Every structure is written in structure tokens, then in C-alpha cells.
């Protein structure tokens, strides 16, 4: 009985620690994928994706855009897939959507309990034509940056924003360059908005990720082209560091005016749904280079999908 009592006390202490540190989000992470850990791997390890192995070679080869074609699935909503080519072969692919914000509404949503992955978000927002991960969140699943969801203000009240924001209201949506730091003015009057980082392409037409790194991951971004349309993209593989993604997008045929990075890694999932057409990506990849050692992100339940505490949904406007 004494041993059982000690075990129960230990379990209770662990549960209390998880609740204090991570809230409901922490328990759902354990239930969903068993937690998260890093393993050391070689740059050519088979556990890395093909794109990651090439990206970890020295020197890193230059990627170029392959051929792509936009297809309209509904008036004002087009889809495409942009191949990422290296030495004549495809190493990654960017799943794209191009949206007329006059016809669609954009909603940023938060599920801090950590109980919603891409499948659960599909069921929770059945009207959504597109669901993609959003900006960054903290240990308890709450927004880590200034954030507005359907008029409700969330996230920190004090924040040093020097990157960008996605801002939407009843009249449309856009990506704002926040290099002046005035995020309150940029979000004023918005019904849905989120600050994120880094700014991949600024209003000046230049890339704004100056230092390349060994961080590779599935990537998501939200951008605005020179015609004012919103472009959302997610990479299928993890070839890109942020600096190389910024340069690739600048040189791509997407004609981007400004582009903003969203959170990346295994939660960078995407769903597009129309009658007769569906596209879904379950993201898998994240690695970092630490002291010349490659570290790969893993989790015990390898077939589990990750929770998405913050998402951006695209929905038809009601008549």
C-alpha cells in the first residue's frame, strides 16, 4: 500500500507539473503523439527526407522553379503545385492556393487545448475551403504574437514586432510589412489578424532573412501578389531554410509583392476541399544544425498527426 501510495503521489506530481507548464495542451500532446524528442543523425541518414539530405550537402545546391499551372476550383479560388527543382530533378513541391479576398473571408483560429490536428479542424470548420497552420504559439497553446480571432484580441499586449502581419476584415485581406514596428496600427479595425515572423519578402521587394541556418522544416507562408490576391503555400518536403525559401519565392513566377513566414515543422499541414477536389498534406519534417551536429525531431507515436493550435481558414463569404 505504501508503494502504491508513493506511485500515485509521483503520478499526481507529474500531472501537476504538466498542467502548470503546458495546461491541457501538454496532456493532449502526450496522448496524441507521446511527446517529442531530438535524435542525432548524419547528414545522409535515411531517416531524413530526400530534400533534407540534399539541403545538408556542402555547398547547398541552388533550387529553381519548375513548371506550374493555376487551376480555378471556384470563382476566385485557384490551386497549383510548384515543383522545386535541383539539378533537373524535383526535390520539393509547394502546394499553393491563390485567393480573391473580395470573395472569401479569412479567419485565424486558436485551439489551445491541443486537441485539433488537420483532420479535427476539417470537422470543426466544414465550410472551410482551405485550412493551414498559422503563426506561433506558446507552451499552453495560446498565441505567442498579437492575434485577433473574429474580433477577439489575444496574444501579448506588448510585443516588439519587426516582421509582418496578416490582416483581414470584411473588405478584404493583406500582408503588412511591420519593419516600422507599428503593429497596433496595422491590426486596428481588423476582424482577424496575426503577427508572424520572419518577413520573407518586404514591401521593398527584397528578401529579409539575412542569415542562412541549418534549420530545415516543412514551411508555410502567406503572401500577397502584385494584383492584390492572397497566396498561401506549404512545402511537401523540408528542403528550405528560411533564407533560401525567401530567395526562391522572390525569384519564382508567383509575382509576390510581400510574403510572411508562418510556423513550420510537423504542424505545417494544409487542407483544400472542394466538391470533386481534395488536397491534404500531413507535415512530417524538422531538423536543426547545432554545433555542427544534425538533430532530427521525432515522436514516439510515429503515425500520429500533430495538433495545430493556431490555424488560418479560408471560407466563402455569405451572400
Secondary structure, DSSP 8 states (H G I E B T S, - for coil): -HHHHHHHHHHHHHHHHHHHHHHHHHHHHHHHHS--EEEEE-TT-TTS-HHHHHHTSSS----EE-----EEEETTEEEEEEEEEETTEEEEEEEEEEE-TTTEEEEEEE-TTS---HHHHHHHTTTEEEEEE-S-B-TTS-BSS-EEETTEEES-SS----SEEEEEETTEEEEEE-TT--HHHHHTT-SEEEEES-EEE-TTSSB---S--S-EE--EEEEEETTS-EEEEEESS----HHHHHHHHHHSTT-EEEEEE---STT--EEEEETTEEEEE----EEEEETTEEEEEE-SSTT-----SEEEEEEE---
